[in-house]
Amino acid sequence: MARGQSAAPRRRRRGIVVVLTVVLLLAVVVVIADFGLRAYAEDRAKAEISSSLPDTVDGNIDVTIGGFSFLQQYLSGTLDQVTIDAPQLSVDGVPVEAHVVATAVPTDLSQPVGAISARLSLSEDAVNSVIQVPGAATLTLDNQAVGYDGSISVLGLRLQYLVTAGVSVTADSVVLTPETAKLTAGSTVVDASSALNAILDESIPLCVADRLPRGVELTSLSVTPGSATVALDASDFTIDETSLRTMGTCP
């Protein structure tokens, strides 16, 4: 009698072990499938986004799909977060390092994405190929300031000046606000203070909307010696060929 009673608990324990083993194996299969499908989806998204980029954009991109379970996200029709990195992108021949984070991304890319934030980093040479100050030569980048030179006419004399300006942004423009201005030659010959004051009194908006897809807006600009990083946002933006190739307009 004791032998039969002891055999029953052993059979139950073996049954529990078998069930747990099956559950663990199924969990492993699901995880492996999840990783495999996630990798496939990342490659597919990379291919589709790359083919939709304007002809003026060249370079490799990497796509990472975030969130816990890709299967669950896919079945819901929306991916929690998709990150796009392009450390060596060329836009119209201008080298750019790009980092893009999109949230609430539909699995059907013909539908709009909930929100997109991007960060673009450019060297000083790249900035000068994108932004030109009217009447000035090149911009030099410093700590949250830029420098540029130009010339003014005072009493028939053409005088060179150098300006240091603060930087800010609007939705479609980089704004330079002159803070200091000085003559680089001839200051002992003629009083140009009034002309220099006129330079200091006028901010310079530099529109870049025609370099960005329509619906993408500037949100901030950080300047360090030799480089600049601009942040951009977009909401309800569709990541398809038409949207990516339709640029905004400047007045």
C-alpha positions as CSV (number, residue, x, y, z in Angstrom):
1,M,0.0,0.0,0.0
2,A,2.8,2.4,0.9
3,R,4.5,1.6,-2.4
4,G,1.4,2.6,-4.4
5,Q,1.0,5.7,-2.4
6,S,4.6,6.8,-3.0
7,A,4.4,6.1,-6.8
8,A,1.5,8.5,-7.3
9,P,3.3,11.6,-6.0
10,R,6.3,10.7,-8.2
11,R,4.1,10.4,-11.2
12,R,2.5,13.8,-10.4
13,R,6.0,15.3,-10.0
14,R,7.1,13.9,-13.3
15,G,3.9,15.3,-14.9
16,I,4.6,18.7,-13.4
17,V,8.2,18.6,-14.7
18,V,7.0,17.6,-18.2
19,V,4.5,20.5,-18.2
20,L,7.1,23.0,-17.0
21,T,9.6,21.7,-19.6
22,V,7.1,22.1,-22.4
23,V,6.2,25.6,-21.2
24,L,9.9,26.6,-21.1
25,L,10.5,25.2,-24.5
26,L,7.5,27.1,-25.9
27,A,8.8,30.3,-24.2
28,V,12.2,29.8,-25.8
29,V,10.6,29.2,-29.2
30,V,8.5,32.3,-28.9
31,V,11.5,34.4,-27.9
32,I,13.6,33.1,-30.8
33,A,10.7,33.7,-33.2
34,D,10.3,37.2,-31.7
35,F,13.9,38.0,-32.2
36,G,13.9,36.6,-35.7
37,L,10.8,38.5,-36.8
38,R,12.2,41.7,-35.2
39,A,15.4,41.3,-37.2
40,Y,13.4,40.7,-40.4
41,A,11.2,43.7,-39.8
42,E,14.3,45.9,-39.1
43,D,15.9,44.8,-42.4
44,R,12.6,45.4,-44.2
45,A,12.1,48.8,-42.7
46,K,15.7,49.7,-43.6
47,A,15.2,48.7,-47.2
48,E,11.9,50.6,-47.5
49,I,13.1,53.8,-45.9
50,S,16.4,53.7,-47.9
51,S,14.4,53.4,-51.2
52,S,12.2,56.3,-50.2
53,L,15.0,58.8,-49.5
54,P,15.5,61.7,-52.0
55,D,18.1,61.2,-54.7
56,T,20.2,63.9,-53.0
57,V,20.5,61.7,-49.8
58,D,23.2,59.0,-49.8
59,G,24.5,56.7,-47.1
60,N,23.7,53.7,-45.0
61,I,21.1,53.7,-42.2
62,D,20.5,51.3,-39.3
63,V,17.0,50.6,-38.0
64,T,16.3,49.3,-34.5
65,I,12.8,48.4,-33.3
66,G,12.3,48.8,-29.5
67,G,9.7,47.6,-27.1
68,F,9.4,44.3,-25.2
69,S,7.5,42.0,-27.6
70,F,7.7,42.6,-31.3
71,L,5.0,40.0,-31.9
72,Q,2.6,41.8,-29.7
73,Q,3.4,45.1,-31.2
74,Y,3.0,43.8,-34.7
75,L,-0.3,42.2,-34.0
76,S,-1.5,45.5,-32.5
77,G,-0.5,47.3,-35.7
78,T,1.7,49.8,-34.0
79,L,5.4,49.7,-33.0
80,D,6.3,51.4,-29.7
81,Q,9.6,52.9,-30.9
82,V,11.8,52.8,-34.0
83,T,15.3,54.3,-34.0
84,I,17.1,55.2,-37.2
85,D,20.9,55.9,-37.1
86,A,23.0,57.2,-40.0
87,P,26.4,58.2,-38.7
88,Q,27.8,59.0,-42.2
89,L,24.9,60.4,-44.3
90,S,25.4,62.7,-47.2
91,V,22.6,65.2,-48.0
92,D,23.2,67.2,-51.2
93,G,26.9,66.4,-50.8
94,V,26.8,67.7,-47.2
95,P,28.1,65.2,-44.6
96,V,25.5,64.8,-41.8
97,E,25.3,62.5,-38.7
98,A,21.6,61.7,-38.1
99,H,19.8,60.1,-35.2
100,V,16.0,59.7,-35.5
101,V,13.5,58.3,-32.9
102,A,9.9,57.6,-34.0
103,T,7.2,56.6,-31.6
104,A,3.7,55.1,-32.3
105,V,4.9,53.8,-35.7
106,P,2.2,52.0,-37.7
107,T,3.2,48.7,-39.3
108,D,1.6,50.0,-42.5
109,L,4.0,52.8,-43.4
110,S,1.4,54.5,-45.6
111,Q,-0.1,55.7,-42.3
112,P,1.3,58.6,-40.3
113,V,3.7,58.1,-37.4
114,G,2.7,59.5,-34.1
115,A,5.8,61.6,-33.3
116,I,9.3,61.9,-34.7
117,S,12.3,63.6,-33.1
118,A,15.6,63.9,-34.9
119,R,19.1,65.2,-34.2
120,L,21.4,66.2,-37.0
121,S,25.1,67.0,-36.4
122,L,27.1,69.0,-39.0
123,S,30.7,70.2,-39.1
124,E,31.5,73.9,-39.6
125,D,32.2,73.3,-43.4
126,A,28.9,71.5,-43.7
127,V,27.0,74.4,-42.0
128,N,28.6,76.8,-44.4
129,S,27.4,74.8,-47.4
130,V,23.8,74.9,-46.1
131,I,23.6,78.4,-44.6
132,Q,24.8,81.6,-46.1
133,V,24.5,85.0,-44.5
134,P,23.7,87.7,-47.1
135,G,26.7,89.8,-47.8
136,A,29.0,87.7,-45.6
137,A,31.6,85.1,-46.2
138,T,31.8,82.1,-44.0
139,L,30.4,81.4,-40.6
140,T,32.7,80.3,-37.7
141,L,31.2,78.3,-34.9
142,D,32.0,78.9,-31.2
143,N,30.2,78.1,-27.9
144,Q,26.5,78.9,-28.7
145,A,27.6,81.7,-31.0
146,V,28.7,82.2,-34.6
147,G,31.0,84.7,-36.2
148,Y,30.8,86.2,-39.6
149,D,32.3,89.1,-41.5
150,G,31.0,91.5,-44.1
151,S,31.4,95.0,-45.3
152,I,29.7,98.4,-45.0
153,S,29.9,101.6,-46.9
154,V,30.6,104.7,-44.8
155,L,31.3,108.1,-46.4
156,G,32.2,106.4,-49.7
157,L,34.6,104.1,-48.0
158,R,34.1,100.3,-48.0
159,L,34.9,99.0,-44.5
160,Q,35.2,95.4,-43.3
161,Y,33.5,94.3,-40.1
162,L,33.3,91.2,-37.9
163,V,30.2,90.2,-36.0
164,T,29.6,87.8,-33.2
165,A,26.0,86.6,-33.0
166,G,23.9,84.4,-30.8
167,V,21.8,81.6,-32.4
168,S,18.2,80.5,-32.0
169,V,15.6,78.8,-34.2
170,T,12.1,79.2,-35.3
171,A,10.1,76.4,-36.9
172,D,11.6,77.0,-40.3
173,S,14.7,79.2,-39.8
174,V,18.0,79.7,-38.0
175,V,18.1,83.1,-36.4
176,L,21.3,85.1,-35.9
177,T,21.1,87.9,-33.4
178,P,24.2,90.1,-33.5
179,E,25.8,90.8,-30.1
180,T,29.1,92.5,-31.0
181,A,30.4,94.1,-34.1
182,K,33.8,95.7,-34.8
183,L,35.7,97.0,-37.7
184,T,38.6,94.9,-38.9
185,A,40.3,97.8,-40.7
186,G,40.1,101.5,-41.0
187,S,38.5,102.2,-37.6
188,T,40.9,105.1,-36.9
189,V,40.1,106.8,-40.1
190,V,36.3,107.2,-39.9
191,D,33.6,107.0,-37.2
192,A,31.5,103.9,-38.2
193,S,29.7,103.5,-34.9
194,S,26.3,104.3,-36.3
195,A,26.7,101.8,-39.1
196,L,27.8,99.2,-36.7
197,N,24.9,99.9,-34.4
198,A,22.5,99.4,-37.3
199,I,24.1,95.9,-37.8
200,L,23.6,95.1,-34.1
201,D,19.9,96.2,-34.2
202,E,18.9,93.7,-36.8
203,S,18.4,89.9,-36.4
204,I,19.0,87.8,-39.4
205,P,16.5,84.9,-40.1
206,L,18.0,82.2,-42.4
207,C,15.3,80.0,-43.7
208,V,16.1,76.3,-44.1
209,A,12.6,75.0,-44.8
210,D,13.5,74.1,-48.4
211,R,16.2,71.7,-47.0
212,L,13.6,69.8,-44.8
213,P,10.6,67.6,-45.7
214,R,7.4,69.5,-45.3
215,G,6.0,69.2,-41.8
216,V,9.4,68.9,-40.2
217,E,10.2,71.8,-37.8
218,L,13.3,73.0,-36.1
219,T,13.2,72.9,-32.3
220,S,16.7,73.8,-31.1
221,L,20.2,74.4,-32.2
222,S,23.4,73.8,-30.2
223,V,26.7,75.2,-31.4
224,T,30.1,74.2,-30.2
225,P,33.5,75.1,-31.7
226,G,33.6,73.6,-35.2
227,S,30.2,71.9,-35.2
228,A,26.5,72.4,-34.8
229,T,23.7,70.0,-33.7
230,V,20.1,70.8,-34.7
231,A,17.0,69.1,-33.3
232,L,13.8,68.6,-35.3
233,D,10.3,67.4,-34.6
234,A,7.4,66.2,-36.6
235,S,4.0,64.7,-35.7
236,D,1.5,62.8,-37.8
237,F,4.3,62.4,-40.5
238,T,4.1,59.7,-43.1
239,I,7.5,58.0,-43.8
240,D,6.9,57.3,-47.5
241,E,8.6,58.4,-50.7
242,T,6.2,61.3,-51.3
243,S,6.6,62.8,-47.8
244,L,10.4,62.4,-47.7
245,R,10.9,63.9,-51.1
246,T,8.5,66.9,-50.7
247,M,10.5,69.8,-49.3
248,G,9.2,72.8,-47.5
249,T,9.3,76.3,-49.0
250,C,11.0,79.5,-48.0
251,P,9.5,83.0,-48.6
